[in-house]
C-alpha cells in the first residue's frame, strides 16, 4: 500500500481543525484516533477494494440544524442506497445523499466513521432515488460545470439542473432560514451539437429545432404535450422525435 494513499485514508477520519486553534476539544480523542488507524490498516491489509477507493474524498460537514427543510435530493433526510461510477469503477448499493446546496455527492463508506464528499472530478455519473445524474466537468458546453439529472440520451441530450439555496423569512419568533429550490421551475437544457441550450417552453424548443419546426408542432398537437404540467415528458418526447426525424 503506497504511503501517500494510507495518509489520505487516515486524514479522512480526522475532522478538520485549523492548526492554530488546536485544543482538547478540536482533536479526536487519542484512543479513538489510534483505534481508527488500527482498523484502517487491518481492513486495507485484508484487501477491501470497494471502500478503499473513496478515501481520496473529503470529510463532509452537515449543514446547521437550525436551517429548516433540508438541502438534499427529494428532501431525503436519510441515507439511500445508490450507484456511482467513480474513478473508472462502478460501485453499487452505497449509502448516498446528493447535497443540492453545495452540489456534492456524499457517501457513508463502511470503513469511515464520517461521511465523505467525493472528489467531483472523479465522479462520472451516479444513480440515486431512481434518478440518474451525470457530471459535466467543463464550462465549454455553454453551461456551468456540475451534476445534472440525465433525462434523455440520444443524438440530442436532455438534462435538468437541480439546486437549492438558503432564504431568510420573518415570523413572530424572529428571522429563520430555510432551504428552497433556486427557481420556481427547474432548469432544463437540450444539447444540440457541442452546446447545451436552456429550454423552458414550447417556443424555446421549437426555436432550437427550427429545421423541423413544422413536424414538431404537429407532433406536439397530436400527442397533447403540455409544457406547463409535464415539462420533462414533453422535452424528452420532442427530443426523441427530433432525433428520429434527423437520422
Number of C-alpha atoms within 10 A of each C-alpha: 9 6 7 8 13 17 13 15 23 17 16 21 23 16 14 14 12 7 8 6 9 10 10 7 9 14 14 14 10 9 9 11 15 12 11 18 18 12 14 20 16 12 15 16 10 9 12 13 10 15 17 19 15 24 24 19 20 21 22 19 13 9 11 8 8 9 15 14 15 21 27 21 18 12 15 15 12 9 14 16 15 20 18 24 16 19 14 10 12 14 15 13 11 20 18 25 27 23 22 24 20 12 17 19 21 23 26 21 18 13 19 21 13 18 22 24 23 20 17 19 12 17 21 19 20 24 18 20 14 6 12 18 20 18 18 19 16 11 11 12 15 13 14 11 13 17 27 22 19 19 18 17 14 11 15 17 20 25 25 19 16 20 22 20 14 16 14 10 9 9 7 5 6 7 9 13 14 16 20 19 16 17 11 7 11 15 16 22 21 23 20 15 10 9 13 19 16 18 20 17 15 19 13 13 21 17 12 16 16 13 12 14 16 11 13 21 14 11 16 16 10 9 10 10 18 16 15 12 9 10 19 20 13 21 27 19 16 21 24 18 14 20 13 11 11 9 6
